[in-house]
């Protein structure tokens, strides 16, 4: 093995346990989530004195006021706030929890691995649709919502990974997702990029995504498969196969699994339409198109 167990000193361990337990209990209660997130961030950033002075009507500079207001997720907007097809009720709570996750990663404590992994595991249990035991979520992970993600046991997601759950993501047991990977669940129309199609993207048990991989919406990584560094997956990687390239294709079967795996094909099967997630938009929706392009093709002379 190339790793060893590491632990905190007893006093630090007790402090970490007490803090995580307190936040977990508050998030599990009927207390307003905004209040929990705000209090937690004020203390993590060491701003309690300034915050209470501001709350008591004391003088603060415009910069201080913006900073102090920003601890409350109700005073923040996320990109996903603009997505018209989202479940508004679920989004309100997931937005607050996602804000806590992102802002926690901006604190010095986010680099204290033993503390940070346990804190994010606790947050994932409130944010994700489902999360298993003993997962390891490293720094800089981002989501579209969070609430459309299911994760199995013993999953590791490394630094700066984007998990796009505008559609839905299903991640099995013992999956490993390396640094800078992007796993997508939505596509934009090639002509009208404001038209969005959502899909279910699946990563089965024991699959491994290596550095800087891109998994396109509606793809499936089969059990025990491997995706090579910087590959672009647009289709289904068969179980036990190794896929590399842009676009990715299977180049071999993992040694020892030849009797279990399907033969290597020239290209990956694409079954994304089987995983399409339909949605309805409100009839009174006021559409926002930031591009305001004329999408009609030019007239051509015969």
C-alpha positions as CSV (number, residue, x, y, z in Angstrom):
1,X,0.0,0.0,0.0
2,X,1.2,3.6,-0.7
3,X,-0.8,5.3,2.1
4,X,-0.7,5.3,5.9
5,X,-3.2,6.2,8.5
6,X,-3.0,9.8,9.9
7,X,-4.8,11.2,12.9
8,X,-5.1,14.4,14.8
9,X,-3.8,14.9,18.4
10,X,-6.4,14.1,21.0
11,X,-7.2,17.8,21.9
12,X,-7.6,18.7,18.2
13,X,-9.7,15.6,17.7
14,X,-12.1,16.6,20.5
15,X,-12.5,20.1,19.0
16,X,-13.2,18.8,15.5
17,X,-15.8,16.3,16.8
18,X,-17.6,19.0,18.9
19,X,-17.7,21.5,16.1
20,X,-18.9,19.0,13.4
21,X,-21.5,17.5,15.8
22,X,-22.9,21.0,16.6
23,X,-23.3,22.0,13.0
24,X,-24.8,18.6,12.1
25,X,-27.3,18.9,14.9
26,X,-28.4,22.4,13.9
27,X,-28.7,21.4,10.3
28,X,-30.8,18.4,11.3
29,X,-33.2,20.6,13.4
30,X,-36.0,22.9,12.4
31,X,-33.7,25.9,12.7
32,X,-33.5,28.1,9.6
33,X,-30.7,26.9,7.4
34,X,-29.6,30.4,6.6
35,X,-29.0,31.2,10.2
36,X,-27.0,28.0,10.7
37,X,-24.8,28.7,7.7
38,X,-24.3,32.4,8.6
39,X,-23.3,31.6,12.2
40,X,-20.9,28.9,11.1
41,X,-19.2,31.1,8.6
42,X,-18.9,34.1,10.9
43,X,-17.1,31.9,13.4
44,X,-14.9,30.0,10.9
45,X,-13.7,33.3,9.4
46,X,-13.1,34.8,12.9
47,X,-15.5,37.7,12.3
48,X,-17.8,37.4,15.4
49,X,-16.7,40.7,17.0
50,X,-17.3,42.7,13.8
51,X,-20.5,40.9,13.1
52,X,-22.0,41.6,16.5
53,X,-20.8,45.2,16.3
54,X,-22.6,45.6,13.0
55,X,-25.8,43.9,14.3
56,X,-25.8,46.3,17.3
57,X,-25.8,49.3,14.9
58,X,-22.1,50.1,15.1
59,X,-20.2,51.7,12.3
60,X,-18.9,49.5,9.5
61,X,-17.2,50.3,6.2
62,X,-19.0,49.4,3.0
63,X,-16.4,46.6,2.4
64,X,-17.1,45.3,5.9
65,X,-20.8,45.4,5.4
66,X,-20.6,43.4,2.1
67,X,-18.3,40.9,3.8
68,X,-20.6,40.4,6.8
69,X,-23.7,40.3,4.7
70,X,-22.1,37.6,2.5
71,X,-22.0,35.1,5.3
72,X,-25.8,34.8,4.9
73,X,-26.5,32.6,1.8
74,X,-29.8,34.5,1.4
75,X,-27.6,37.5,0.4
76,X,-25.8,35.5,-2.3
77,X,-26.6,34.2,-5.8
78,X,-25.2,31.2,-7.6
79,X,-25.1,30.5,-11.3
80,X,-27.6,27.7,-10.9
81,X,-30.1,30.2,-9.5
82,X,-30.8,31.3,-13.0
83,X,-31.7,27.8,-14.3
84,X,-35.5,27.9,-15.0
85,X,-36.2,24.1,-14.8
86,X,-34.8,23.5,-11.3
87,X,-36.9,22.3,-8.4
88,X,-37.3,25.6,-6.6
89,X,-38.2,24.1,-3.2
90,X,-35.2,21.7,-3.1
91,X,-32.9,24.4,-4.5
92,X,-33.5,26.8,-1.7
93,X,-32.1,24.5,1.0
94,X,-29.3,23.0,-1.3
95,X,-28.2,26.6,-2.2
96,X,-27.6,27.4,1.5
97,X,-25.7,24.2,2.1
98,X,-23.7,24.6,-1.1
99,X,-22.8,28.1,0.0
100,X,-21.5,26.7,3.3
101,X,-19.5,24.1,1.4
102,X,-17.9,26.6,-1.0
103,X,-17.1,29.2,1.7
104,X,-15.7,26.6,4.0
105,X,-13.2,25.8,1.2
106,X,-12.1,29.4,1.3
107,X,-11.1,29.1,5.0
108,X,-7.6,28.0,6.2
109,X,-9.3,25.0,7.9
110,X,-10.1,23.6,4.4
111,X,-6.4,22.5,4.2
112,X,-6.6,20.6,7.5
113,X,-7.4,17.3,5.7
114,X,-8.6,15.2,8.6
115,X,-11.0,17.9,9.7
116,X,-12.1,19.0,6.2
117,X,-12.9,15.5,5.0
118,X,-15.1,14.8,7.9
119,X,-16.8,18.2,7.7
120,X,-17.6,17.7,4.0
121,X,-18.9,14.2,4.6
122,X,-21.3,15.6,7.2
123,X,-22.4,18.4,4.7
124,X,-22.9,15.8,1.9
125,X,-25.3,13.9,4.1
126,X,-27.5,17.0,4.2
127,X,-26.8,18.3,0.7
128,X,-26.8,15.2,-1.6
129,X,-29.9,13.1,-2.4
130,X,-28.0,10.2,-0.9
131,X,-24.4,9.6,0.3
132,X,-22.8,6.5,1.7
133,X,-20.2,6.0,4.4
134,X,-16.5,6.8,4.6
135,X,-16.4,9.1,1.5
136,X,-13.5,11.5,1.0
137,X,-14.4,14.9,-0.6
138,X,-11.4,17.1,-1.1
139,X,-11.0,20.8,-1.7
140,X,-12.6,22.8,-4.5
141,X,-15.4,20.5,-5.5
142,X,-18.4,22.3,-7.1
143,X,-21.9,21.2,-7.9
144,X,-24.8,22.6,-9.9
145,X,-27.3,21.9,-7.1
146,X,-26.1,19.0,-5.0
147,X,-29.5,17.5,-4.4
148,X,-29.5,15.5,-7.6
149,X,-26.4,13.5,-6.7
150,X,-26.3,10.0,-5.2
151,X,-23.0,8.6,-3.9
152,X,-22.2,5.1,-2.6
153,X,-19.7,4.0,0.0
154,X,-16.0,4.7,0.1
155,X,-16.0,7.1,-2.8
156,X,-13.1,9.6,-3.2
157,X,-13.5,12.9,-5.1
158,X,-10.3,14.8,-5.4
159,X,-9.5,18.6,-5.8
160,X,-11.2,20.9,-8.2
161,X,-13.8,18.4,-9.5
162,X,-17.1,19.6,-11.0
163,X,-20.1,17.4,-10.5
164,X,-22.8,18.8,-12.7
165,X,-26.2,17.6,-11.4
166,X,-28.4,19.8,-13.5
167,X,-29.8,16.5,-14.6
168,X,-28.7,13.7,-12.2
169,X,-25.6,11.9,-11.2
170,X,-25.4,8.4,-9.9
171,X,-22.0,7.4,-8.4
172,X,-21.5,3.9,-7.1
173,X,-19.4,2.4,-4.4
174,X,-15.6,2.7,-4.3
175,X,-15.5,5.2,-7.2
176,X,-12.4,7.4,-7.6
177,X,-12.6,10.7,-9.4
178,X,-9.2,12.4,-9.8
179,X,-8.3,16.1,-9.7
180,X,-9.9,18.5,-12.2
181,X,-12.4,16.0,-13.7
182,X,-15.7,17.2,-14.9
183,X,-18.8,15.0,-14.8
184,X,-21.7,16.5,-16.7
185,X,-25.4,15.8,-16.8
186,X,-26.7,18.4,-19.2
187,X,-26.1,19.5,-22.8
188,X,-26.8,22.6,-24.8
189,X,-28.4,22.6,-28.3
190,X,-25.8,23.2,-31.0
191,X,-27.9,25.9,-32.6
192,X,-29.7,27.5,-29.7
193,X,-27.4,27.2,-26.6
194,X,-30.2,28.4,-24.3
195,X,-32.1,25.1,-25.0
196,X,-30.9,22.6,-22.4
197,X,-31.4,18.9,-22.3
198,X,-30.8,17.0,-19.0
199,X,-29.7,13.5,-18.6
200,X,-28.8,10.9,-15.9
201,X,-25.0,10.2,-15.9
202,X,-23.9,7.0,-14.3
203,X,-20.6,5.9,-12.8
204,X,-20.8,2.3,-11.6
205,X,-19.0,0.6,-8.7
206,X,-15.2,0.6,-8.7
207,X,-14.9,2.9,-11.8
208,X,-12.0,5.3,-11.9
209,X,-11.7,8.7,-13.6
210,X,-8.1,9.9,-13.8
211,X,-6.7,13.4,-14.1
212,X,-8.7,16.1,-16.0
213,X,-11.2,13.8,-17.6
214,X,-14.5,15.0,-19.0
215,X,-17.6,12.8,-18.9
216,X,-20.4,14.1,-21.1
217,X,-24.0,14.1,-20.1
218,X,-25.9,10.8,-20.3
219,X,-22.7,8.6,-20.4
220,X,-22.2,5.5,-18.3
221,X,-18.9,4.3,-16.9
222,X,-19.2,0.5,-16.3
223,X,-18.2,-1.4,-13.3
224,X,-14.4,-1.5,-12.7
225,X,-13.7,0.6,-15.7
226,X,-10.9,3.2,-16.0
227,X,-10.9,6.5,-18.0
228,X,-7.4,7.8,-18.9
229,X,-6.1,11.3,-18.2
230,X,-7.7,14.1,-20.2
231,X,-10.0,11.7,-22.0
232,X,-13.4,12.9,-23.2
233,X,-16.1,10.3,-22.7
234,X,-19.2,10.5,-24.9
235,X,-20.9,7.2,-24.5
236,X,-20.8,4.1,-22.4
237,X,-17.5,2.6,-21.2
238,X,-18.0,-1.2,-20.8
239,X,-17.3,-2.8,-17.5
240,X,-13.6,-3.6,-16.9
241,X,-12.5,-1.6,-19.9
242,X,-9.8,1.1,-20.1
243,X,-10.9,4.1,-22.3
244,X,-8.6,6.9,-23.4
245,X,-8.5,9.7,-26.0
246,X,-10.7,12.5,-27.3
247,X,-13.2,11.2,-28.0
248,X,-12.5,8.3,-25.7
249,X,-12.6,4.7,-26.9
250,X,-11.7,1.4,-25.3
251,X,-8.2,0.4,-25.9
252,X,-7.9,-2.7,-23.7
253,X,-9.5,-4.7,-20.9
254,X,-8.0,-4.5,-17.4
255,X,-5.6,-7.4,-16.9
256,X,-7.2,-10.4,-15.3
257,X,-10.7,-9.4,-16.3
258,X,-10.7,-10.7,-19.9
259,X,-13.1,-13.5,-19.2
260,X,-15.6,-11.0,-17.7
261,X,-15.4,-8.2,-20.2
262,X,-17.1,-7.6,-23.5
263,X,-14.8,-7.4,-26.5
264,X,-13.1,-4.1,-27.3
265,X,-15.1,-2.1,-29.9
266,X,-13.9,0.7,-32.2
267,X,-16.1,3.3,-30.5
268,X,-18.3,3.7,-27.4
269,X,-22.0,3.0,-27.7
270,X,-24.1,6.1,-27.1
271,X,-27.3,5.4,-25.1
272,X,-27.8,8.8,-23.6
273,X,-31.4,9.3,-24.9
274,X,-32.4,6.3,-22.7
275,X,-31.3,8.5,-19.8
276,X,-33.0,11.7,-20.8
277,X,-34.8,13.6,-18.0
278,X,-37.8,15.5,-19.3
279,X,-38.9,18.7,-17.5
280,X,-41.7,21.3,-17.9
281,X,-41.2,25.0,-17.6
282,X,-43.7,27.3,-16.0
283,X,-46.2,28.8,-18.5
284,X,-45.6,32.3,-17.2
285,X,-41.8,32.0,-17.3
286,X,-40.1,35.3,-18.2
287,X,-37.3,34.0,-20.4
288,X,-33.9,35.5,-20.0
289,X,-31.6,35.3,-23.0
290,X,-28.3,37.0,-22.4
291,X,-27.1,36.5,-25.9
292,X,-30.1,37.9,-27.9
293,X,-28.8,36.3,-31.1
294,X,-30.6,35.9,-34.3
295,X,-30.6,32.1,-34.7
296,X,-32.1,32.1,-38.2
297,X,-29.6,30.9,-40.8
298,X,-28.8,33.3,-43.6
299,X,-30.7,33.0,-46.9
300,X,-28.8,31.2,-49.5
301,X,-29.0,31.7,-53.3
302,X,-29.7,28.7,-55.4
